[in-house]
Amino acid sequence: MNNLRSFRAVLLREVDPDITSWNYSVANLPQAKQTNAAGLVKCLSLISSNAKQEIVLRFESAPSNRVTRKEPLDKLLLISLADFRLRWPAKSPDDPPRLATGKENGDYITRLLTTGVGLNGIQYHFFGHSNSQLKSRSCFLYAASKEEISTKVEAMGDLSKLKSVGKKAKRIGLLFSSADMALALPPERCEDIEDVKRDGYIFTDGCGLISLQLARQLAQRRKIIFRDKRYLPSVFQIRYRGYKGVLTLDRTLQGQVQVQFRESMRKFKDASDHSFAVVDYSKPYAFGSLNDEVVVLLHTLGVSEEMLLRKQQQHLDFLSNVSQGDSRAAFQFLSYCDRINLAEKLLLEGSEPVRSTLGGLVRQEYAKMLNKRDEQRCRILIPKSRLLFGVCDPASKNGRPGKLREGECFVRITHDGDGVGRTIIATEVMVTRNPCLHPGDLQKFKAVDIPEFSGLVDCIVFSTQGRRPSADLMSGGDLDGDKCKASQCIHAHVLTITSSLRHLGPRYHPADNGGARSVSWRQRVCHFRRRDW
């Protein structure tokens, strides 16, 4: 196993910008039987640095998704382009190599993916990618012809009605999204229920229901533990038979039906795969923070520079407290960094076992604030905040609105001091999501108590009443559970929020796709290439 992981073959030591074929022979390539048994997939990395450009073949653990579960791993080839920027050879020994333009780099990638890669006589062609892989510049190739791959993709789900290349790529991306298969769920244990729709809006978009019995089963299989006790999430982000979104715990759901999917959760039809996969779930102690975008919008809405600078200083003081051994600050910081195992260790064994790791994480936090180039520079942790899944009012059934009124929300969180759930009431909360680019993307809601919802912890419940869905007010969001759409809930008294936080007007109508034709294999390649290279 270790020998397989340490395998590394340099296929090309100098990258020719004008090359038109990528065929390689690897004499000592491990056998498919070995790599499949080890759960490894071939990875082709295109690497650029000031000193060299090379193409390297190695093996890495296959991500858990529907494609890798169904297909032989030796048929797949993962291409990583994250560290690649084409360089033209120097014209003379005294001249440096010329960095390719974005178009030149993109054209090279398009040629590579269109032509395919040959390894020991086997030809691999573009297969697909998850939505996160699109951002990280990686994708899968498959050992088959282009025509066979197109047929295989269509067979994975009913995608024939999708005429937009972007939408089709996103739907196919669900097949490649990393998710741990929790169990095989028979279709008879599921049913479709109506969405709450009104005036062209879907108030329950992407949000279904899950029974207590199945939720417990999932939590046990995932071995979800916080504070050395079993933790039952109130929200699960899932993938199942073409359904995508979140499921909210519904203790009234009993009997044979364990899951209720809303119509809006079905992205395509797939009757063959009964794998119920959990992508993520609601967690305690997921603290929110202010980034560049939120700070700019807060200032636009009237929050003074002095207030924002005070928050920045409080964050720096907080990091200093972490470094000096403040246990509660250390617990909050580890939770903020999503180092839950270390946070648990801190609670159970004290600060000494995590001291060295904690110091390294604090230094990394400073470095992120000081050295970032293309990402967010501003990072201000807000202890009285949470990064939460947004869900719809679970009392919304049979297409009818639930209990929460327009402008209200229900928030119950696990307190980081004692681990006990507390309902936020008698205050306003500020909610936003990423990306947030308009002042209207910051919304205020009145936090109220609904006793029937007390079992929903570490999530924010939105109303299904009113003129427009609460999530839609913020950049046209929905409740499908994507991490970039998780609600960041900040107590309004933490920052002085002005009354100018009002919702946006109607969104622009989407572009008309009119008579668009079926999306071809080449169009999918070009869509992947459209990223700025």
N, C-alpha and C positions, 0 to 999 in steps of 0.2 A: 504493500500500500504506500509506504513512504517513498519507495523507489519510483512509483508512478507519479506521485506528487512532485518529486524533484526532477522529473523528466523535463528537459529543455533542449530544443533543437532550433538553431538559427537557420532559417530557410533562405534568408537574403540579407547580406551585410550592407549593401548599398542599394537604395531604392531609386530606380530609374523613373523619372516623372513621365516619360513617354511610353512606358511599358504597356502592352496590350494583353498579356496573358500571365496567369499566376498558377503555374503547374510545378509541383515539387515532388521529389522522391525522398522518403525518409527511411533509411535502411533499418533502423532499430525501433520503429514505431511499435509500441506495446499492442498486444492482441486485443481485439474487441471484447472477447470473453472476459479478460481481466479487468478492463476499464469499466465495462458495464456492471460487473459484480461489485466494483468499488464505488459505483455511483459517480464516475468522473466523465467529463465531457471535454473534447478537444477545444482548445482556445487558441486562436490566432491573433496575436497582438502586433499592431503596427506602432512602432516606437520611434519617437524623434527626440533628439537632444542636440546641443551645440556640437557635440563630438561625433555623433553617428546617427544614422537612420537604419533600422533593421526590422525584419519581419520574423517573429519568434513563435514557435509552436510549443505549447505546454498543455498540461491537464489541470482542471480545477473542478471542484465539487459542482455538480449540476444543480441549478436552482430548482426548487420544488414548485412546479406549475403543471397545468393540465397536459401540456405538450410533452414535457420530460417524463411524466408518469405514463403516457400512452405510447410514446415512440422509443425504439431502441436508441440508447444514448450514442452508440457509435455512428448513427446516421446523422447526428447533429454536429455542427461546427460553429462555435461561438466566435464572433469577430469583435475585437475591442479596438476602438479608434480614439479612445479618450486622450491618449498621449501622442497623437499623430498630427504633425503639420508638415506638409511636403516642403522639401528644400531643393532648389535647383543647384547643380554643381557650380563651383566657382569657375569663372572664366579664366582666371590666372591664379598662380600660387599666392599672389599678394592680396587677392580679393576674397572676401568672405562669401559663403554660400548665400544665395538669395532666397528669402522666405517666400513661399508661394502665396498668391492672393487667395482670398476666400473662394473665388470662382474656380481658380486652378485646383485648389485642394478638393473642392466639391466635385469637379469633373473627374478627378482621379478616382475618388470614392465611387462615383456612379459607374465608371468603367469597370472597376473591380467587382462591384456587386452585380452588374449586368452580365459580365463575362463569367463570373463564378471562380471558384478555387478548386484546383485539382491536387489531390494528395494520393500518391501511390496508385495512380490510375483511376481513382474515384472522383467524380465531379460533384461539387457542392454548389447549390444555387440559393439565392436569397429566399428565406422562409418567412421571417417576421420578427417582431420585437414587442416588448411590453412598453407601456407609456413611460416608465422610468428609464428603460433602456434608450428610448429616443433622446432623452435628455443627457444620458451618460455616454452616448455615441457607441452603442454596441447593439448587435443584432445576431440572429441565428441564421445559419445556412443549413440546407438539408441535402442529403445525397440522393438526388432524383432530378429528373428533367424539370424545366420550368412549367411545362404543361401538367406534369404529375403533381407538382407542388400546388399549383392553382386548384386542381381538383381536390387535393387533400385539405386545403384550407377551407374550401366551400363545404366539404363534408363534415367539418368540425362544428358547424352550426349553420342555420339558415341565414346567410348574409346576402342573399340575392336582392333583397329590397333596398340595400344600402347603396346609393348611387354617388355619394360624396366620398372621395378618396380619404379625406381626413377622418370622417366618421367611421369608415370601414377600417382604417388603420387602428383607430381607437378601440373598436369592437374586437378586432383580431388581437389587439394588445391584451385584452382580458385573458386570452388563452395562455399568454406568456407571462402574466403577472405572477410573481412569487406568492405562494400561499401554501400552507401546510394542510394536506388532506386530513381532516379530522375524522371523518367516517363516510361510509356509503349510505346515502339516504334514499330509501325507496320513494318514488314519486307519489305513491298513495298516502304518504304522511305529510304531503304538502297540498296547499290549495291557493288559488289566486283570489284576491279580494279587490274591491273597487278602490280607486284613488279618490281623494276629495278634490274635485275640480270645480273651478268657478272663474268665469270671465277670462278664459284662456290660460289660467294658471293652474298648476298642479301643486296643491298644498302638502301632499304626502310624497312628493317626488323622491324615489329611491329608498323608501323606508317601509319595512314590513315588521312582522311580529314573530317571536319565538317563544315556545312554551318553557316553563320552569324546568320540566323534566329534561328536555334536550339541552337547555343552557347548562344545567349541572353536568350532563354527560360530556359536553364540550370542555367545560372548565376542568373536569377531572382528567380528560385525555391530554389537555395542554399543560396540566400540572401548574395551574395558576395559583400562586401563593404570595400574599403580602403580610408583613408583620408575623411571619411564621404561622399563618393561618390560611386555610383555603379561602379564595376570593371568588365571588360569583359576579362576573361582568354583567352590566345592564344592557350593553350594546355589543353586538358582534358585526364586524365588517366581513362580508362573505362573497363567495363565488359559487354558483351552482347551476348547471344546465342552462347557461345563457343568462341567468339572473345575476345582477350585480347591485350591491348596496349594503344597507345596514339592517339588522334585525333588532328590535327593541324587546326586552323581556316583558311578557304578558302572562301574569300569574293566573289569569282566568282561562287561558288557552289549555284545554285538557282533552283527553281522548286520543283517537287515532291521529288526528291532524296535529302535527307538532310545529309546523311553520306556515305562516300566511304571507305570501308574496304579493306585493302590489303590482298592478299592471305596468307601472312605470319602471319597475325593476328589471323587467325582461328586455334585454338588449338584443338577443337573437335566440333562435330556437335550436335546441340541442337535446335530442331524446336519448342519445347513446351513453352519455357519461353521467353516472349518479354520484360522482365524488363531491362531497360537501366540504368545501375548503374555507378555512378561517384565515383571513388576511391580517386582521388586527382586532382588538377589542378594547373596551373602555378600561381605563386604569386610574388608580388614585395618584395624587401627588404629581400630576403632570402640569407643572407650572408654566404660565405664559410669560411672554416677554414683549418688550417694545422693540421694533426694528425700524429701519430708516423710513419706510413708507408710513408706518403708524405715527411716528414722531412728526413727520411733515404734515400729515393730515390733522393731528391734534393742534399743532401750531396754527394751521389754517383756520381751525375752528375756534381759536381764541385762547388756547392754553399758552401761558407766557413762557418765554425762554427760561426765566428764573425757575419756574416749576419743573420744566423738563431737565434743566441742569441739576436741580436738586435730586430728581429721580436718578440721574446718572451717578451723582455722588453717593447716593444711598446704595446703589449697586456696587460701586467700588468699595464702600465700607463693608458691604455684605461679603465680598470676596476676601477682604482682609480678615473678617471674622472667621471665615472658613479656614484660612491659612493658620489662624491662631488657635484652632482647635475647638471652636464653638460647635457643639454636637448638633444642635438643631439646624444651624446654618449649613453645616456639612451635609445633613440629611436632605435639606431642601435643594442644595446644589447638586448632589448626586442624582436626585430625582429629576431635576431640571435637565441634567446631561443624559437622561435615560439610562443611567447605570443603576438599575433597580437592584441587581444582585448585591452590589456594593452597599447600597443604602440599607438593604436588609441586614447585611453583615455588620454594618455600623450599629444598628439597633440592637442586635443580639450579642455582639462581642465588644462593642466600644470602638473608639476611634483609632486605637493603635494599629490594628491589622490593615486599615485602609489608608493610613497616613501618607505613605509614599505615593500611592496612586492618586490620592486626593490632591497632593501638591502638584503632580504632573498635570492634572486636569485643570487646576487653577491657572497654571502657566499657559496652557493651551487656550484658555478663555481670554486671557490678556492678549495673546498672540492673534487670536481671531479678531479682536477689536482693533488692533494696531496694524496688522499686516494684510488684511483682506484687500483684494483688488476688484474682482468682478462680482463679489457677493455683498451681503449686508455687512456694514461696518458697525452700526449701532446695535448693541445687545444689552438691554436693560431688563433684568429679571424683575418681575412684579410678584412678590410672595403672595399677595392677596389676589391671585388670579389662577386660572386653570385653562389648560388646552383640552378642549372637550369635543366629543362627538355631538353634533346637533341632530336631534330626532324630532319627529312630529308627535303631537298629542296622541297618546296611545288609545284614548277614548274615541278617536275618530274612526268610526266603523260604518259599513254600509253606505259609503260615499258621503257621510254626514260629518260636520265639524265636531270637535271634542269639547272639553270643559274650559280650556284656557281661552280668554278673550283676546281680541286684537291688542297688540302691544304688551302682552304679558308673557312671562316665561316661568318655568319651574327649574330650579337649580338646587341639587342636593349633592354635597361633596364630602369625601372622606377627609376629616381634619388631620393635618400632618402632625399635630401635637399628640393626640391620643388614639388616632385611628377610628374614631367614631363618626358616623354620618351626621351631617348638619344641613338643614334646609336653610337657604338664604332667603330671607323675607324682609319686608318693610324697607326696601331700598331699591335703587335702580342699578342695573348692571349695564356695562358697555360691552358690546359684542362686535367683533370684526372677524374677518377671515382673510386668508391669503389667496391671491394677491389683493391688496386694497389700494386703489389708485385714485379714488374719488372721495371727497368728504362724506358723501352719502353712504360709503361703505362702512362707516362707524355708526352703529345704531344703539340707541338706549332702549331697554326693556324694563318693565316693572316686574320684579321677582315676587311671586306669590306662592302661597302654600296650598297644594292640593293633596289632602291626606291619602287619597287613593294612589298617588304617584310616589309614595314614600319608599317603595322598593326600587325606584330608579335612582341610582347613585352614580356620580362621576360622569354625568352627561347633562346637556341642557335641552329642555323640552320646549319646543316652540308651538305657538297657537296655530290652528288651522282655520281660524275665523279671520274676518277682515277682507280688505280689498286685494291684498297681495301677500304671498308667502313671506314669512320673516326672513328665511335664508335667501330668498330671491332679492330682497332689498339690498343685500351686500354683494355687489358685482354679479348679480344674476345667479347666485349659488343655488345648490339643491342639497339634499340630505343623503347623498349616496355614499358618504363615508370616506371619500378620498382625504388623505392626510392634509393636503393643502387646503381643504375645506373644513377642517375641524375648527370649531368655534373657539375663539379666544375670549374668555369672559373675564372682564376686569371690573371690580367694584367701582361704581361711579364716584364714591367718596375718596378714592385713592388719587384721582386726578380731578382737577376742576374742569368739568365738561360743560360747555356752554349749551344754551338751548337751541343752537343752530344745527344740532344733529337731527336732521330730518331725512326721510327716505327720498331716494331718487325718483325722478319721473319715469314714464314708461321707457323700457329698453328699445334700442333700435331693432327693427325687424331683421331677421336673419336673411342672408343673401338667398336669392331664388335659384335653386338648382335645376329648375325647369326640366328640360329634356336630357339631363345628364345620363350618360350611358353606364353600363356596368364597369366597375373598376377593374383594370387589368393588373397583371403581375408587375409590369414595368412602371405603371403609375404608383404602385406601392413602393417600389425602389426609389423613384424620384421624390416621393413624399419623405422618405427617410433622409434623403440627401439634402432636403430643403433647410435643414438646420444650418445655422451660421458656422461655417468651418474655418 
